[in-house]
Amino acid sequence: MKLFGTDGIRGHVGSFLTAPLALEVGISAGKILKERIELDRSNRANVIAIGQDSRTSGDMLSSAISAGLTAAGWNVWHIGLCPTPAVAYLTANSPEIFGGVMISASHNPPEDNGIKFFGDNGAKLCGETQQAIEKLLESRLHADLVNSSTDWGKYHEKSHLIADYQESLQSSIATDLSGLKVVLDLAWGSATRVSLEVFRNLGAEVICLHQEPDGDRINVNCGSTHLEPLRAAVQEHQANIGFAFDGDADRVLAVDSNGRVVDGDYILYLWGQELMENNQLPDSAIVTTVMANLGFERAWQKLGGNFVRTAVGDQYVHAEMVRSGAMLGGEQSGHVLCRHYAVSGDGLLAALHLAALAKQKAPLSELMDQSFHPYPQLLKNVRVEDLELRRNWQTCDALVQAIALAEQDLGDRGRILVRASGTEPLMRVMVEAETLDLAQHWTNSLTGLIEKQFVNN
């Protein structure tokens, strides 16, 4: 049984993610986490914190997984609507909380949802623990464990704890943001909690888009996956900077005063420069993924920095940062982690620090002019419903040979990445090249072959 993808358990509510499944996941995870407590002799209390984004299915799933966890003997503290990094922060910093759960499908559409688990250090559960949960769930022994137990936990509402997370955000920057006009696209999701208040408390003039929690419209034509409303609002209000969050606010993309998109690569480059200048970047290292732009990599190396790539997924970035001691890392999609201030990727934190740079150093448009020129990079998705075909795409000789031919043609003029999405029924093709025509040629060639081999066959 394979439930966990690159970012927890995620899928369509009803056909895959159901209340009975969430209940069983809660029981199984509760049992495995109990064993982990005994193994590491944690002094944490018997508490799991649960947060959720605004999706309509969130109440159902959080109630079901809470029932499973309490059946397995855990006390559940329900934080309610909050950003995913708030759960990670509380889990890492509260002496009473051992683990965390976030009910969210991040940037996915409203009909999807997901379950993300955090360990006592605020990091996503490691692959070994995820596999143990899946194995117990598949064995069907979790039900027997509950039926034979009388050690049940209790459920408590703890929405006030979000104030601790908010304070950590505000105290992370040493300057106020007065004089900055900022547009925030809150995507009808988790960012509707605390973000407006944080920016205003720090002195910024704020214009908000999609600022009410609305589970039926979360991420729909807004937020970090649809930047057109933000770009238009920045231009209309003559704002200095705009930020768009995804559904659970663990990632952010920005727009400068000229309407240019500032993705995770630029955020890492600009923040990394600041940390390097202040001797806060060990080995001048940035950890990112295979999706990072080649122009970013070469510009960072030109500054004397070390550039480390991992597989796609914030858990892989985080693991490499912990292993190597790096303090800054993230993804092109806007999931940025700075270990000076946080234990997980945090869109609000990244937005605040980018805004602080725009206040202290120069307008964001000038910082962009001074940064790097990206290689043309095209990303095209092909919908492949068959899970086995997606997972085992490397067994398709025709596709493997076509990729090899493309890589031989590009040489050092670009890169190709073909992978199966870990969160959606998609095959993703990314081609990066010195010229747009070259990138378009190989993108169309490879996606056409995938459609022929995996979709129309």
Salt bridges, closest charged atoms under 4 A:
ASP7 OD2 - ARG10 NH2 3.03
ASP7 OD2 - LYS116 NZ 3.15
ASP7 OD1 - LYS124 NZ 2.67
GLU24 OE2 - ARG140 NH2 2.82
GLU24 OE2 - HIS142 NE2 3.77
GLU35 OE2 - LYS31 NZ 4.00
ASP53 OD2 - ARG55 NE 2.74
GLU157 OE1 - HIS78 ND1 3.28
ASP176 OD1 - LYS359 NZ 3.35
ASP185 OD1 - HIS210 ND1 2.82
ASP214 OD2 - ARG217 NE 2.77
ASP246 OD2 - ARG251 NE 3.45
ASP248 OD2 - LYS116 NZ 2.63
ASP250 OD2 - LYS116 NZ 3.49
ASP250 OD2 - HIS335 ND1 3.60
ASP256 OD2 - ARG260 NE 2.82
GLU274 OE1 - LYS361 NZ 3.48
GLU277 OE1 - LYS361 NZ 3.21
GLU297 OE1 - ARG309 NH2 2.81
ASP314 OD2 - LYS124 NZ 3.03
ASP314 OD2 - HIS335 NE2 3.78
GLU320 OE2 - ARG323 NH2 2.78
ASP369 OD1 - ARG260 NH1 2.84
GLU385 OE2 - ARG383 NE 2.66
ASP409 OD2 - ARG413 NH2 3.80
GLU424 OE2 - HIS107 NE2 3.71
GLU424 OE2 - ARG428 NH2 3.07
GLU432 OE1 - ARG415 NE 2.92
